[in-house]
Amino acid sequence: MSGAKILVVDDEPQIRRMMRATLTSSGYQVDEAKTGEEALETFRTFLPDLVLLDLNMPGMGGLEACRSMREGSDVPIIILTVRNAEKEKVEALDAGADDYVSKPFGMQELMARIRAALRRAPGSLQGGPHGFASDDLEIDFDQRRVRVQEKSVRLTPKEFELLRHLVAHGGKPVPHRELLQAVWGPDYGDETDYLRVFINHLRRKIEPDPSRPKYVLTEPWVGYRFAIPEDP
Amino acid sequence: MITKRVSRPLRVTCRLLGSVALVAAIIFVYYRLVPVNSLTVALTLVLAILGIATWWGFTESIAAAVAGVLGLNYFFLPPIGEFTISDPENWVALAVFLVTAITASELSVRARRRAAEAIARSREVERLYALGQALLLSGSVRTAAREIVNSIIRTFEIPAAVFFAQSNGEFFRSDERTTSISDEQLRRVAETGDPLIDADGQIAVVPVRLGGHSIGSLGFAGCTLSTAALHALANLVAIGIERARSIDEANKAEAARQSEVLKATLLDALAHDLKTPLTSIKGAVTHLLAKRRDAEEKELLTIANEEADRLNRLVVEVLEMARIEASKLHPDRAPHSIDDIVEATLKAHEESLKGREVRLQIPESLPAADVDFEFIQQVLKQLLDNSVKYSRPGTPVVISAELAGERIVISVADQGQGIPVGEQHKIFDKFYRGLTWRDKVPGTGLGLSIAKGIVEAHGGKIWVSSEPGKGTVISFAVPIFKGELVR
């Protein structure tokens, strides 16, 4: 998806300069913002296809900006930050980010992640199921619609892809690596913490009791599976 | 003090003479100047004796009473001019006079003593209150102890006082006059809790305790306070010292907390400021590296990229070391299987382990370790890195684990050249690099000290055993998880 619009949010001018030069030369359209507040402003006018967001900024930080953007949009958000602790990673993913790259990074790695985030074309899973229905859960994959106990629920594209992939395996466990590569892209595989966060989001949205899931189940040391309730 | 002691008998003699003189004056006035009957004289004398009893005391009033009886007898009761009495009625009158004078004196003196005692008690209470207020204003334990001694002297007008603080064994003496109370006496009273009050009231030492817990002892030289007041004072001092101590502790805890927050913020800011320029450099260099085809340019850009990485590693390690030294390392401990940690570490470092045979000797029965997954992974990575760096390519690396009591010992062994005996104890020191290797193998000399810091933050330990020429084994022990395992 060359020519895609990327919003770079970072308070450091040199990093914005470097990102603009490298991304533009790779064929992307780039706009920048210095703070979280400015990012939200530009987000509305520039309508980016992807956001590269720094966490540590004066004023409104990256996490808050991420949450605000996620409220009204499914646009992929990649967090770029100097912090590298598990806790911060999970916090960022929880705030709605799709991916997390720690600074300093190689440009090739970042480009691969940008491409993967932009790639998720709807209907990429050929021959998958068209839908699923039970007493309290209805999924329509073609229309990208989910209803829980008669109420419509909004899933982000990543959550939707994750759910689709699990349902497509019809009750069989799907290993971590396979799920990551199917949903994030071929360069992924070791980011099991991503899965943990997104599976949690999914459970909160579709499970009647998220603390005791009946659809999205953990297979210890292997991966996850979608349990199809047996007919009574 | 010394002047008082000399003047006391002198004063009593003067008063005795005064009392007798007063009686003589009354008798003279009635006998020579204003002739009245003997009843009036007797009543006037009783009045005077009461006055003497009230103002001066019992001894003086007895002297006055005896003088009065003699005077009445001699000058007013017939036969006048002789110490004899003819009328038996007058004997009775004289006896009544004497008994009345003595009883009234006695009562008056008792009342006076009571009043004086009440005044003394109320003064003591006032002073204790004043001391209590002074104690509330004092700061740390040391200044409080010094101030207590000064306040006691000032408030109670005691010549000299000493406070012994048992917690640090310090003596706070007001001046050299307190040397009549020995360190040993103060210490013994503090330990046993039995007060030491000598008979003539020159020395008093009382224990200072709060809730059965001994704080120290208080000694007074030349003190006139009642025993009750001494104990009240000791209680007050105990409360004052205890209060100062808890304020001290609260201050210390707050200071430690603030300095910890400050250190953490500083380290975060430092990490940000060091890594930000590296991000621009690495971003720019790697972008060019992907675009350029010219071999020379690629070589130079590769060098720049590798050096940026090296600088980044150095920044990460130095900051990590700073964090460990600032005790900012708080492992997030949970039950983890050693198997998982080893597997995750090997997976994450496939690249650097390429061409190496890694043998695992981890028994299946091993219990879970109570550790921070990421941190222990980092330790393991460091040990693997070292094994790979300091042994020949192609030689195997062995990772083993075993249970030793309530700990799990994890070892990484290589078949490298080993570490000379003289250097073995230094390898966990900051920035230490082996003499043989420091010019051949890149590194910061921080890796093993960080590993040591992490293992110690888990309450474990790390050690090396190495035989030059045969290889090196670095082992570390971490606690096993003892709680209920919930999956």
Contacts between the chains, C-beta under 8 A, distances in Angstrom:
chain1	res1	chain2	res2	distance
A	12	B	276	5.1
A	12	B	279	7.9
A	12	B	280	7.7
A	14	B	276	7.4
A	14	B	277	6.9
A	14	B	280	4.4
A	15	B	276	6.6
A	15	B	279	5.7
A	15	B	280	5.4
A	15	B	283	7.4
A	17	B	280	7.6
A	18	B	279	7.8
A	18	B	280	4.6
A	18	B	283	4.6
A	18	B	284	5.2
A	18	B	287	8.0
A	19	B	283	6.9
A	21	B	284	7.5
A	21	B	287	7.6
A	22	B	283	6.2
A	22	B	284	7.1
A	22	B	287	4.1
A	25	B	287	7.2
A	25	B	291	7.5
A	56	B	272	5.8
A	82	B	271	5.8
A	82	B	272	5.2
A	82	B	275	4.3
A	82	B	276	7.0
A	82	B	279	7.6
A	83	B	268	7.9
A	83	B	271	7.7
A	85	B	374	7.7
A	86	B	374	5.7
A	87	B	332	7.8
A	103	B	275	5.4
A	103	B	276	7.3
A	103	B	278	7.5
A	103	B	279	4.2
A	104	B	275	6.2
A	104	B	278	4.5
A	104	B	279	4.2
A	104	B	281	7.4
A	104	B	282	4.1
A	104	B	283	7.1
A	104	B	308	6.6
A	104	B	312	5.6
A	105	B	279	7.2
A	105	B	282	6.9
A	105	B	283	7.1
A	106	B	282	6.6
A	106	B	286	4.2
A	106	B	305	7.6
A	107	B	282	8.0
A	107	B	283	5.4
A	107	B	286	4.1
A	107	B	287	4.1
A	107	B	290	6.5
A	108	B	286	6.0
A	108	B	290	5.6
A	110	B	283	7.7
A	111	B	290	8.0
A	190	B	347	6.5
A	190	B	348	6.8
A	220	B	487	6.5
A	221	B	340	7.8
